[in-house]
Each structure stands twice: as C-alpha cells, then as structure tokens.
Amino acid sequence: MSISYITHARRALDAALEGIGLPDRQAQEAVRQEIILRPPRERSWGDLSTNSSIILKSNKNIDSKEASDSLAFAFKKLEGIADVRLEKNGYINLIYNNKYWLKNILLVKGEGAEFGTEGMAVEKIDGPVPAEVNDLFSYRQKMNAEILGRIATLIGAEWDRGVQPEREATGFPLPSAIARCTEAKLKFALIANPPGFIDAFSPILAIDKSYDNPVFAIPYARLMLARFMTAMEEAKSELGEGVDMSVLKLPEEVALARRMNDWPLALERTVLKRDCFYLASFLQELSLLFFKLVERVHPISSGYLTTRAERSARHVLLVALETIIIGGVTLLGVDSVKEYG
C-alpha cells in the first residue's frame, strides 16, 4: 500500500511541530487539536490548506515568524510540491505539480482500493446496525453500517458494530420501493444520496437516466470504460512501471488524475461523517470528470486511444479509473448494478 499525499503532508507538519519549541507534549497535543490540514473550499486556492501558522502565532511560547518559516520549509520538501504560499489571512496553501498527480496514477492502477490507505489515522469506525429493517430509513442504515465495516477491513481499522434501537416504520413503503425500482437499484439510490433523499423519496428520481443520478452515471461510466478497454487491446503489452504519464496534457486528463489522488480522502471523509454518501459522491465526481473527457476527445471515433505517443499513458489513466470505480462500488455493495439498456 502507498501513502497518500495528505498523510505525507500531515507527517511533515507533525515533524515541524516537534522542532518548533512548544514546552511539552501536552502543549504540542493541544496545538494539534486546533490545527487543520485539508483541501480548501476553493480549489483555486491550492491543493491543501492549513491554519497551523495562525494557531502557532497565537501561542506566546514560540516565535511565530520562525514557526511559519519552519512549517513552510517542511512543506517545501514534500514530493511533488510546486509552491507553498503563506497567505495574507495567515493560512498556508500547498500547491502540487501536475506531474505528481499523473505519476501516482501508476500506483492507483496497481493498488486499486488500497491506494493511499497506508498510515491512515483511523483506528476505530462506528457502524451501528438497525434492530429491525422495516422501512427505507432502516434499510439504508443497515447498508451504511455494512459499508463502514468493509472500509474498516480495507484500512485495518476496528469496526464497532452496535445496534440502533427499534423504531416504527415511516415514509414510502419499502416493499413498494423495491417493486418499483428493483432491489439492486433501490440500494444504490439510497446510499448514493444523502439521508434527506428518503424524506421525499420518488421511484422515478431514484432510477432516472441522467448524469445527475449516480445510479445511472456510475454504471454507465463502467460500461464506457469496458468498451474503451476493448479498443485499446494493442496497448496492453506496453503497460508497466516505465510508462511516462507526463505526456498527458489535456486539462480533463489532469483533472481526472488529480481527483483520483483523493481516493484516501474520500474514504476518510466517509468514515468521519459515518455516511456512505460521501464515497458514492466521490465516485459520481469521477464519473462526471470522465464524461467531460469523453465529450472533449470522442475516444472511439478519434485517434485518442491509438495515438502511439500517448496511448500507453491514456490506457493507464483509464484502467486506473476503472479500477477505482470498481473498488468503490464493491465497497458500497452495488457492484452488481448494471448500466441501463
């Protein structure tokens, strides 16, 4: 298993804090509790953002200028870093170069769902199951617990499987929803949408054939990828660790590679929020980025899949995407859901 870029950054941050001069371990831990390191709300700000400089500036035991310089120095040594910016508002933003995201796709292709999960700071996952499944809410609750259990197994965390108390059935009848949607697609619809989807459940919206609906978009992306794999059979013999991914220049290719690097973050967010919707949402984002690439290059009717200079790298990109999507739907327990006819 590999280590994700955010785990590398967290370790660099921890190492910098060790040398900044806080009086004792308790003081260090207090500072760590206040520090955040995560992707910013706006991607244009950078790839990772931290308030560490702001937190340290408020601490009377250290020299804030020296502390900020130490943090910046530690971040600049990270692999793939293009720039480290100390913003006027006190935040430190980290920007990685595109070659780093593209190179990591070789790891995604090789490791699949295990990509970037080494060293994840998750030791225990709470995933209570309902005492009885009698409506859409408890049905989703049961699936959500099972998904959290599978993620726990994947990342080597403990799964605390408690039991939710019994409750009366409410809302759209479960048997009717299964009859209208099929059980497989109903499961997908419930876990791929936030819990509030149940309150105004509509069988029509649950299986709507649109890119906005994960129940359609994710399986359809898998169908298209399978077709492209068939068209790229000749490139298989060229695949290996030596593939130069930096030949991929299209913005849509880079955006897809960039987002695949966030797979460990998607798992982590799913665990922290205790809801499978966040993992499904990540797979939906990947699918939509893939559709943008398809719209741009029209892979089958153009030379996109066969141009010798880039075809090996493009094959790796698409195989990695297929691998991550399959890993994701397997964790979600909806890998049997087929594309629409």
N, C-alpha and C positions, 0 to 999 in steps of 0.2 A: 504493500500500500504506500502511496505517496502522501506527502504533507501539503496541505493547501496553502495558498498564498497568504490567507488571513492567519493561519496558525504560525507560519514563519514570521509574520509581522508582530503577532502577539508575543512570540518568544523574544524578538528583538526589543520590544517595548519592556518586557519583564527584565531583560538583561540590563537595559539602560537604567531602569529604576533602581536596580541593585547598586549601581555605582553613583547614584546622584547624591547620596548623603543623608537620607532620611534616618532619624535617630535609632530606630529599631524595627524589628519585624512587624510589630503591631502597627506602627506608623505606615510602613510600606503597604500592608494589607488594607488599611483604611483608605489610602490613596487609590489603590487598585479598585476598590469598590465603587469609586466615583468616576473612574476613567472609562470611556467608551472607545472602541475601535471597531468601525464597521463601515460599509459603503454609505456614502452620503445620500441624502434625499434626492439631490440633483446630480446625475452622472457627470454633468459638465464640470462639477467641482473637482472631480478626481475619482479614483477607484476605491480608496479607503480614506476615512477621516477620523481624527481623534481629538478629543478635548484635553488631552494629557497636559499640554502646555498651560492651559487655563487653570487646571486643578493644581498644578505644581506652583504656579505663580501666586496662588492664594495661601501657600504654605510658608510660614515665617522661618522655617528651619533650613531653607535652601536658597541658593542664588538662582532666581528664575531665568536669567539670561543664560547662565551656564547650563541649567537643566534643559532649556529649549535647544541649545546647541548640541547637547549630548543626545537628545531624542532624535534630532534631525540627522546627526552623524550615524546613529544606529540604523535608522530607516534607509539612509542612502546606500548602505552596504547590502541591502536586500537584493537578491537576484531579480533582474527584470525591471528595476526602478529606473524610470526616466526622469522624474523630478520629485522633490519634496518641498512643499511650499508652506511657509508659516504665514497664514492669512492675517489680515488686519483685525479680524474678530477673535484671533487667538487660536483658532483651530489649525491643526497641521493636516494638510491633504497630501496623499501619496498618489502618484501617477505612474502606472506601469507602461512599458513599451509594448507595441503590438506583437513583436517577435516572441515575447514571453508567453502571451496568451496562446499564440499559434503553436509554439513548441510543446506546451502542455497537452495539446490535443493528442499527441502520440501516447501520453500516459492515460488519457481518457479512453482511447481506443483499447489499450492493453488491460486496464484495470476495471473498466466498466463502473458499476455501482460502488466499488470500493475506492474509486479515485478520491484522493484528498482526505480520506477519513482517518488516517493515522494521526494520533495526538489530539483528536477532538476532545474538548474539555466537557464531556458529558459522561457522568458516571452512573446516573440513575434516571429512568424515564417512568413517569406515572402514566398509566393507561388503564383506568378502571372500565370494566365492562358492565352493561346493564344487568340487573337481576332478571329481567324478562324483556324479550323483544316483542312488542305489541303495536308499534306504530313507526312512522318514518324517523322520528327523533331517536328512539332506542335502536332502530336498525342502523342508523348512521353511527350512533355511539359505539355499537358493537364493532363495526368495521374500523372505526377510528382507533379503537383500542388494539385491534389486531395489527393494524398498520404500524402503530408505535412499537408494538412488540417485535415486528420484523426489522424495523430500523434499529432497535436495541441490539438485536442479534448481529446485524451488519456491522455496527460500530463498536461492538463489545461492551455495551452498557447493560446495567441491570434493569429489568422490566418489572416494575411494581404493579402487579395486576390486582387492583382492588375491585370491589363490587359496588355499583351505584344502587341506591335504594329503589324499590318498586314504585311505579307511578302509573296513573291512569292513562289510557290511550287517548291521544288528541290528534286533530288535524285530518289531512287527507288519508283515507283508509289504506293501510299497507297492501292488502291483497289486491285492491283495485289498481294501485300504482304499479304493482308487478305485472298485472294483466295488461295494462295499457302500454308499458314501456319495455317489457321483458326484464327478468331479474338482473341480468348482467348489466344492462344499460341503466337501470334504476340505481344500482350500486354506484356506478361510475358517476352518474349525475349528482348523487347525494354527497359523495366525497370530493368531487371536483368543484363544488360550490360551497360558499360559507354557510354556517348553520341557519342563517336567516332565510335561505332558499326554501327551507321546509315550511315556513310560515305561510308562504303564498305559492305552494307547490303547484306546478302545472305540468302534466304529462307531455303536452305539446312542446313546451320550452325545454323540458328535460332531454328530449331526443331531437331537438331542432337541428337541421342540416345546415349549419352556418359555422364559419371560422370562429365566431364568438363563443361557440359551445364546445368545451373540451371533449365532450362525449363524441363529437364528430371530428374535431380538428386533430386530436392526438392520434386516433386510429388512422385517420386519413394521411397524416404525415408518415406513419409507419408504412402504409400502402405505397406511397410515392417513393419512399426510400428503398423499399424492396424492388421496385421497378428500376430504379437507378442502379442498384447493385447488379442487376442482371445486365444492364447496358455497359457496365464497367468491368466485366469479367477479365478482359485483357490486362487491366491494370493490377490485378491481384498479385501477379508474380513479382511486381516491382515494390510491393509494400514491405516495410521494415523500419528499423530504428533510424536508418540513414535518410529517410525522406525529408527533404527540405521544405518545411511548412511555411517559410518566409516568402515563398513565391506567391502566396495568396494575398492579393492586394485589394480585392473588391470590398467596399465598406460592409456589405451584407455578410461576406465571409468572415471578416474580422469580428463583426458584432456577434455572430453565431458562436465563434470560438471564444470570445470574451465571456459570453453568458454561460457557456458550458463549464468554465472555470469556477462558476459559482455553485456547482452541484453540492459541495460540502456545506455551503451556507444555507442552501435550501433545506438540507436535512436538519441542520442545526436550528433553523427558524421553526421548522415543523415540530421539533422536539420542545423548544422553548415555549411555543404557543399551544402545544399539545393538540394540534389540529392538522389533519391530513390535507386540508385545503391548500396549505402553503406549498406542499410538494406538488400537488396537482397543478397549481397555478404556475409553478416553475416549468413544468413540462409543457403547459399551454404556451408560455412565453417562447420556449424553444421552438415549438411548432410554428408559431406565427413568424418568428425570425426566419425559419426555414422557408416558409411560403413567400416571404419577401425576396429571398434569394432566388427561388424558382421563378417568380414573376420577373425578376431582373434578367436572368440568363436563359430561361427556357431550355433546361438541360437536354431533353431528348431531341428537340428539333435543331439545336445548335451544336457547335463543337465543344461545348463546355466540358463534357465528360470524357472526351477523347483527345483533346489537345495535349500533345506529349509533354510540353514544358510544365504544365500544372496538374496533369491528370492524377498522378500519384498522391499529391497533397490534397487534392479535392476528394479523392477516394477516402483518404484517412479522415478528413473532416466529416464526410457523410457517414462513414462506418462508425465513427465516434459518436455522432448524433444518434444514430440508430441504437447503438449500444446503451447510451444513457437513457433514452426513451424507454427501451425495453426493460432496463433495470428499474426505472421509475414505476412503470405500470405493474411490474412484478411485485414491488413493494406495496403498491396500492391494492394489489389483488384483483386487478382488472385487465390482466394481460391477455385474457381470452376474448375480450371485446373486439370484434372485427369492424373493419371500415364499412360504411354504408354502401349498398349497391346502387 
